[in-house]
Amino acid sequence: MPLRPFAFAHCAFPSRPPSRLGVFAVSSPTFTMKLKRFDNVVEHAASGLRMPEALARRIEALSRGLPADFTYRRLARKSDALTLDPGERTDVSVITTDAIDRDGECVLPSGGDWSGYNRVVTFAHRYDQLPVGSNWWIRPKGTGLVAKTHYPDRPADWGAAPWLPSAILHLMQQPVPTCTGKSIGFLPLNVRQASSEEIARRPALRGVPMIDRWVGVEYAVVPVPCNPDAQMQAVAKGMELGLLDRKLMDLIAEASREWDIGLPESPAPASRPRIDPEAIRGQIMRHIRETFGQIAGRVE
């Protein structure tokens, strides 16, 4: 496994309290940012995903004895249920559901074991960037998995550069919010066919593999597609407030290309005109660069 070191700002957390299957709660959460050298970031051999070496080794250890097709994967969805507390700098949102995913599988939220999760919340699983926050708790609720995430304020000694957690929180607070996608990284432990009772409730589950036991390893915030004009306005406002700069703007645009979150159970009708996502993103970037240039001109 090739080793490729990156400098990384890691998170120091309080000692982890006891947890149980599917639930990971913190009674008195705190969050402290501490700059340090992160473990080597490598490409996980089985999945091809980039992650810290320690995480890759943990996944390999968990995978021993499992069938070959029980591979580690990441599952991203748009969170339609989102509750923000700007004063506390937190959000409570559904980070995944039991909807049939793009691979034609159904992951049952109640089957997740998060006891080994380190509570770091990354941006689009980018381990070459600052984390965007810490997870305070994760628990199944109904047909979804709900999490509370804290986005830390900029440290006093950070300087004038934009602070990624504040930028993400800003984009989530807009009238048409972006960065409301959530992604989990997990390893299946048991896969079965849907029961007759499950099929009676949801006929679409017939023949669908049901992942009813799995280990939760990662949790990330990811950008989602939205109206180009709304996204342009949100980014322009963020620049004016000093929350975004060109570097973060490019990072978010790159992540948007990597995480094109769709609606697997609601395909567009054949009669609907096709929309070119790259054309929309190009339009967004042109507007953003023009706005950035105007703002920079006023500052100068």
N, C-alpha and C positions, 0 to 999 in steps of 0.2 A: 504494500500500500504506500504510494508516494506521499511524502510529507511536504507541505507547503505552508510555512508559518505566516501568520498575519498578526499585526498589532491590533489589540481589541480592548475595548473598555468593558470590563466584566462587572457583575453585580454581586454584592455581598448581602446575604440574607440572614435572618435569625435562624436558629436551629429548627429543623423540620419537626412538626408535631406528628403524633400518630395519625395514620390515615386508614381508610378502608376502601374496598373495591368500589370504584366509580366516584369516590368523593375525596376531595383534597382541600381541607379548610385550614385557615390560619386565624388564630384567635386575636392576636394583636399584630397585624402586619406592619412591617417597616420596610423601607427601601433605601439603600445607600449605594451610591455609585462609587466605584473604586477603580482607578486605572491600573491595569496590569497586563502582562503578556498572556494572551489566551492560548490554550492548547493548540497544537498544529491543526490547521483546517485541511482535511483530506477529502478525497472522493471515495465514498463508501462503495466497496467493490460490487456488492450484490445489487444495489439499487441505482448506482451512478449519481447519487445525491451528495452534495458537498456539506460537510458538517465537521465539528471538532473531532479529533482522533479519539478522544475518550468516549464520545457519544457513539462513534462507529464501532468501537470495540464492545461497548455495552450491548448494542444491537446484535452484534455477532454472537455474544454470549447468550442472549435471550433466544436466538434463532437455533441454537444447537438442539437437534432432535426433532425439529419441526419439518413438515413436508416442504419440498423444494419450492412449491408455488406459494408458500406463506411468506411472501417477500415484504420488506419494509416499504411503506408508501406514505405519501402526503396527500391529504384530502382537503381541498379548499372550497368554501361556499360563501356566498354573500349573506351577511347577517341582517335579516329583515326586522328582527326584534332587538332593538338597541336602546338602552337607557343610560344617558350621560349625566354625571354629576360634575360640572365644571369646577366647583369649589373644592371638591375632594380630588379632582383630576382622575376620575375613574369612569369606567363604563361596565355595565352588566349586559351581556349579549349572548345570544345563542351561537355557539361556535361550530356546531355540526348537528345534523339531524339524521333520522332514519330514512331519509329519502334515498331512492336508488341513485347511485352515483354514476359518473361517466364510464366506469368500468363495468357497469351492470351489476354492482354488488350493493348490499344493504348492511351498513354498519350500525349495530344497535348501541345507542348511547349508554345504556345501563350496564353494558358489558366491559366498559373500560376500566383498567387499573392504572391510576396515576400516582401510585405510592412512590415511584422512583423519579418522578418529574422534578426538575430543579427550580421550577417557577420562573425561569427567564422567558420573557416574551420578546421575540425578535421581530424585525421588519422583513417580511417576505422570506424568512429563513436565511437572511443574509448575515453570516457570521463574520464578515469583514466590516460590519457596521455596528454602531452602538445598539444595544437593546432599546426597544421603545418603552418597556415597562416590566412590571412584575405581576404575576398572577396571585391573587389573594385567595381564590377558591375556584374549584371546578366541581360541578355536580350534575347528574342527570335530572331532567325535569320533563315529564311527559314524553314526547317523541324527540326531544332535543337534549343537547349537552350545553349547560349554561356556565359561563365563567365571569368572574369579576376581575378586571384588569386595572392596575394603577399606572399612570403615566407620570413619572417624577418631574419635578420642576427643575429648571436649569440651575446647576450649582453656581455659587457666587464667583468662583474662580474659573468659570468656563470661558469667559471673554465675550466678545461681540458676535462670534459665529453663531448661526442658527443652531438650535437644540432639537434634534430629531423627534424626541417624544412630544415636545410642544407643537412641532409642525404637524405631526399626525393627529394630535388632539384638536388642533385648529381645523383641519380638513374634515374631521368627523363632526364638528359642531356647525357646519355650514347648512343653509336651507336645503341644499341637495348634497348630502354628505358623500365624501369619497373616503377611501381607506376603511370601509366598513366590512371588508372581507376578512374571514378568519380561516386559518389553516391549521390542521393538526397533523403531526407525524406519528404513525402508530404501526405496531406489528401484530398481525392476526395470530391468535392462539387456537381458535376453533372456528371452523366453517361448516355450516350445515344447510340443508334445504329448508324452506319455509314450512311450518307445520300447517295442518289443515285448518286450524283455527285462524292462523295468521292470513292464510289465503282467503278465507271466508270474509275477513275484515278488509283485506286489500288484495283483490284478484291479481293486481300487477306483480305481486311477489311470486307468482307461480314460476318455478324454474330459476329464481334469483338466488345466488349464494348469500347466505345470512352469516355475517361475522358477529357472533354473539359473545365472544371473549377476545379481548385484545389489550395490549399494553400501550398506554399513551406516553410518548417520549418528548414530543415537541408541540409548541403552540406559537403561532405567529399571526400578526396583523398584516393583511395584504390589501392592495388597492383594487378597486372594482371599476368596471366601465360605467360611465355616467354621461349626462348631457355635456357636450363639449363646451358650450358657453358657460354653463354652471361651473365646470371644472376650471375654466380659464379665469372666471371671476374669483373663485376660491383661492387659486394660486396667486393671482395678482394682489389680492388683499393680504395674503400671507407675506408676500414680498414687502409690501408697504409697512407691515407691522414688524418686519425684521425676523419673521419666523421661518422664512424660506429664502434660499439663494439659488443660484444656477446649479450648484453641485447637488443640492437636495432635489431640485426640480428634475434634473436628469436621472437621479436615482429612482424617483417615483415613476417617471416615464418608463425607465428600463424594467422596473418591477411590474408595471402594467402590461408590458409585452409578454413577460414570462408567466404572469398569472392572469390569463384571460378567462375569468370565471363566467361560465355560462349557466343555463338552466336546463339540466339534462332531461327533466321530466316534462318540459314544456317547449318542444321544438316550434320554431316559427312556421306558420302556414306556408305552403308552397307558393301561394299567390302573392305573398308579401315580398316587396322588392328586397334584394340582398343588400346589406350594408357592409362596406369594406372597412374593417376595424383599423387597418393601417392608414387609410385615408383620413379617418376621424382623428386618429392620434397625431398624424402629420398636421392637421388643421389646428389641433390644440397646441402643439409645440410652436407653430408659427405665431399664433396669437400670444402665447406666453412670452416668447422671445421679444416680440414687439413691445409688450407691456413692460418687460424687464428693462429693455433699452430706454423706454420713456422714463421709468422710475430712476434708473441710473443717471439719466441726463439731468433730471431735476435735482438729484443729490449733488452732482458736480456743479 
